[in-house]
Amino acid sequence: MFDYDVVIVGGGPAGLTAGIYLSQANYRTLLLDKSSFGGRIQNIELIENYPGFSAGVSGAQLASEMVNQATRYGIQLETAEVNNIEFYSNSRWVDCTEKGYSTSMIIIAGGCREKRLGVPGEEKLVGRGVFFCAFCDGGKFRDQVVAVCGGGNSGVTEALYLAKLVSKVIIIELLPELNANALLLQRVRENPKIEVKCGIKVEEIVGDNRVEALKLLDINSKESFVLPVNGVLVKIGIEPNTEYLKGIVTLDSEGHIIVNDKMETDNPYILAAGDIISGSPRQLATAVGTGAIAAITAQRRLQELG
């Protein structure tokens, strides 16, 4: 007898949606997350493109409602980090840091994490001026100067939020221009507290016990210069949480899980959903949709397995 019919790894929108479908259908379902349930949308101040919310909805509110809906149907939530998945003749074993769980099927919805710059001073100063979420930590820099490294949608969105709190925001982008959507770019142009520096490479984060400055390189002139700042928000993209899955399912060149249109991997007992899958546009709506597909496929597979 398995501990659970399905173990879902990852408590973001994809995992929560799969959990809602499965627990509502009376399958014994466990949802694991190494930190908190709700996923990265908890850090979004306002979601404006999710159907059903014409005035937008805060990410924290939506995440909370998803968690409440999932638990209403009896899903079990556990905070644990998955280290490995083992396979036996009649069961699958999800190995976590302190314990493990036997299951029939597994859905991987572990999402992605923020990429690091990989420059001197970054790791030493994480939590000492280097941060990765404006909505979580922006209040610590009230009336100070903050650099945002990354000019995509995420970086620009969080720069606009920071501009409400800090004295000045400087967006630093390696490419010749920002890579955000037109609406965000317009908001940046209209905000007097935001300065944009493109064609600039971060070489070092300077500081002993706290961030003091950035050492930057102008790509065109090849000249280095120092920019005094109090904080550095790193927003240069994300990478999937799939290290423990190497050799278990097939990953693409960037480490995302390859699935078919039913969210099936090349392992018959493992499905995947959300931002972690190859080709994902990393949108809330698609995370929810793929979570639902994975749950429906899991139900079919469970019926086949008897």
Secondary structure in CASP SS format (residue, H / E / C, confidence):
PFRMAT SS
TARGET T0000
AUTHOR 0000-0000-0000
METHOD secondary structure of the structure
MODEL  1
M C 1.00
F C 1.00
D C 1.00
Y E 1.00
D E 1.00
V E 1.00
V E 1.00
I E 1.00
V E 1.00
G C 1.00
G C 1.00
G C 1.00
P H 1.00
A H 1.00
G H 1.00
L H 1.00
T H 1.00
A H 1.00
G H 1.00
I H 1.00
Y H 1.00
L H 1.00
S H 1.00
Q H 1.00
A C 1.00
N C 1.00
Y C 1.00
R C 1.00
T E 1.00
L E 1.00
L E 1.00
L E 1.00
D E 1.00
K C 1.00
S C 1.00
S C 1.00
F C 1.00
G C 1.00
G H 1.00
R H 1.00
I H 1.00
Q H 1.00
N H 1.00
I C 1.00
E C 1.00
L C 1.00
I E 1.00
E C 1.00
N C 1.00
Y C 1.00
P C 1.00
G C 1.00
F C 1.00
S C 1.00
A C 1.00
G C 1.00
V E 1.00
S C 1.00
G H 1.00
A H 1.00
Q H 1.00
L H 1.00
A H 1.00
S H 1.00
E H 1.00
M H 1.00
V H 1.00
N H 1.00
Q H 1.00
A H 1.00
T H 1.00
R H 1.00
Y C 1.00
G C 1.00
I C 1.00
Q E 1.00
L E 1.00
E E 1.00
T E 1.00
A C 1.00
E C 1.00
V E 1.00
N E 1.00
N E 1.00
I E 1.00
E E 1.00
F E 1.00
Y C 1.00
S C 1.00
N C 1.00
S C 1.00
R E 1.00
W E 1.00
V E 1.00
D E 1.00
C E 1.00
T C 1.00
E C 1.00
K C 1.00
G E 1.00
Y E 1.00
S E 1.00
T E 1.00
S E 1.00
M E 1.00
I E 1.00
I E 1.00
I E 1.00
A C 1.00
G C 1.00
G C 1.00
C E 1.00
R E 1.00
E E 1.00
K C 1.00
R C 1.00
L C 1.00
G C 1.00
V C 1.00
P C 1.00
G C 1.00
E C 1.00
E C 1.00
K C 1.00
L C 1.00
V E 1.00
G C 1.00
R C 1.00
G C 1.00
V E 1.00
F E 1.00
F C 1.00
C C 1.00
A H 1.00
F H 1.00
C H 1.00
D H 1.00
G H 1.00
G H 1.00
K H 1.00
F H 1.00
R C 1.00
D C 1.00
Q C 1.00
V E 1.00
V E 1.00
A E 1.00
V E 1.00
C E 1.00
G C 1.00
G C 1.00
G E 1.00
N H 1.00
S H 1.00
G H 1.00
V H 1.00
T H 1.00
E H 1.00
A H 1.00
L H 1.00
Y H 1.00
L H 1.00
A C 1.00
K C 1.00
L C 1.00
V C 1.00
S C 1.00
K E 1.00
V E 1.00
I E 1.00
I E 1.00
I E 1.00
E E 1.00
L C 1.00
L C 1.00
P C 1.00
E C 1.00
L C 1.00
N E 1.00
A C 1.00
N C 1.00
A H 1.00
L H 1.00
L H 1.00
L H 1.00
Q H 1.00
R H 1.00
V H 1.00
R H 1.00
E C 1.00
N C 1.00
P C 1.00
K C 1.00
I E 1.00
E E 1.00
V E 1.00
K E 1.00
C E 1.00
G C 1.00
I E 1.00
K E 1.00
V E 1.00
E E 1.00
E E 1.00
I E 1.00
V E 1.00
G C 1.00
D C 1.00
N C 1.00
R C 1.00
V C 1.00
E C 1.00
A E 1.00
L E 1.00
K E 1.00
L E 1.00
L E 1.00
D E 1.00
I C 1.00
N C 1.00
S C 1.00
K C 1.00
E C 1.00
S E 1.00
F E 1.00
V E 1.00
L E 1.00
P E 1.00
V C 1.00
N C 1.00
G E 1.00
V E 1.00
L E 1.00
V E 1.00
K C 1.00
I C 1.00
G C 1.00
I E 1.00
E E 1.00
P E 1.00
N C 1.00
T C 1.00
E H 1.00
Y H 1.00
L H 1.00
K E 1.00
G C 1.00
I C 1.00
V E 1.00
T C 1.00
L E 1.00
D C 1.00
S C 1.00
E C 1.00
G C 1.00
H C 1.00
I E 1.00
I C 1.00
V C 1.00
N C 1.00
D C 1.00
K C 1.00
M C 1.00
E E 1.00
T C 1.00
D C 1.00
N C 1.00
P C 1.00
Y C 1.00
I E 1.00
L E 1.00
A E 1.00
A C 1.00
G H 1.00
D H 1.00
I H 1.00
I E 1.00
S C 1.00
G C 1.00
S C 1.00
P C 1.00
R C 1.00
Q C 1.00
L H 1.00
A H 1.00
T H 1.00
A H 1.00
V H 1.00
G H 1.00
T H 1.00
G H 1.00
A H 1.00
I H 1.00
A H 1.00
A H 1.00
I H 1.00
T H 1.00
A H 1.00
Q H 1.00
R H 1.00
R H 1.00
L H 1.00
Q H 1.00
E H 1.00
L H 1.00
G C 1.00
END
